[in-house]
Amino acid sequence: MTCTEFLALLDDVIDDTVTAAVRSEVEQHMHKCGHCEVVFNTTRKTIEIYRSHEIYELPPDLRERLHTAIMARCKKGC
């Protein structure tokens, strides 16, 4: 399996709508490809957070730094 094939299956794997054989192939790929493993884990965790409606408050200094960085990037032309 290639990383492109993995990405094409990501939604279905996370939704658990793939066959056991496909899931096994995806898991084997992730075992060999740390990048795809990170993509899978990050995407799955993001969906879990979104579904649980958890709100995370950022510390004021972090919020300000993040806001400043985003605004600077937007001024450059994202």
C-alpha positions as CSV (number, residue, x, y, z in Angstrom):
1,M,0.0,0.0,0.0
2,T,1.2,3.5,-0.8
3,C,0.7,6.6,1.2
4,T,-1.7,7.9,-1.4
5,E,-3.8,4.7,-1.2
6,F,-3.7,5.0,2.6
7,L,-5.0,8.6,2.4
8,A,-7.8,7.6,0.0
9,L,-9.0,5.0,2.6
10,L,-8.5,7.1,5.7
11,D,-12.1,8.2,6.2
12,D,-13.4,4.7,5.7
13,V,-10.9,3.3,8.1
14,I,-11.7,5.8,10.8
15,D,-15.5,5.2,10.2
16,D,-14.7,1.4,10.4
17,T,-16.5,0.7,7.1
18,V,-13.6,-1.3,5.5
19,T,-13.2,-5.0,5.4
20,A,-10.9,-6.8,7.8
21,A,-8.5,-7.4,5.0
22,V,-8.3,-3.8,4.1
23,R,-7.9,-2.8,7.8
24,S,-5.1,-5.3,8.1
25,E,-3.4,-3.8,5.1
26,V,-3.8,-0.3,6.4
27,E,-2.4,-1.3,9.8
28,Q,0.6,-3.0,8.1
29,H,1.3,0.2,6.2
30,M,1.1,2.4,9.3
31,H,3.5,0.0,11.1
32,K,6.0,0.8,8.4
33,C,5.1,4.4,7.7
34,G,5.4,6.7,10.7
35,H,4.0,9.6,8.7
36,C,0.7,7.8,7.9
37,E,0.5,6.6,11.5
38,V,0.7,10.3,12.7
39,V,-1.9,11.3,10.1
40,F,-4.3,8.6,11.2
41,N,-3.9,9.3,15.0
42,T,-4.1,13.0,14.6
43,T,-7.2,12.8,12.3
44,R,-8.9,10.3,14.6
45,K,-8.2,12.4,17.7
46,T,-9.4,15.6,16.0
47,I,-12.7,13.9,15.1
48,E,-13.0,12.6,18.7
49,I,-12.5,16.1,20.1
50,Y,-15.0,17.6,17.6
51,R,-17.6,15.0,18.4
52,S,-17.3,15.4,22.1
53,H,-17.6,19.2,21.8
54,E,-14.8,19.6,24.3
55,I,-13.6,23.2,24.5
56,Y,-10.1,23.8,25.4
57,E,-9.2,27.2,26.9
58,L,-5.7,28.4,25.8
59,P,-3.6,30.2,28.3
60,P,-3.7,33.9,27.6
61,D,-0.1,34.2,26.5
62,L,-0.4,31.2,24.1
63,R,-3.6,32.6,22.7
64,E,-1.9,36.0,22.1
65,R,1.2,34.4,20.4
66,L,-1.1,32.2,18.2
67,H,-3.2,35.2,17.2
68,T,-0.1,37.3,16.4
69,A,1.4,34.4,14.3
70,I,-1.9,33.9,12.4
71,M,-2.3,37.6,11.7
72,A,1.3,37.9,10.5
73,R,0.9,34.9,8.2
74,C,-2.4,36.3,6.8
75,K,-0.7,39.7,6.1
76,K,1.9,37.9,4.1
77,G,-0.8,36.2,2.0
78,C,-1.6,32.7,3.2
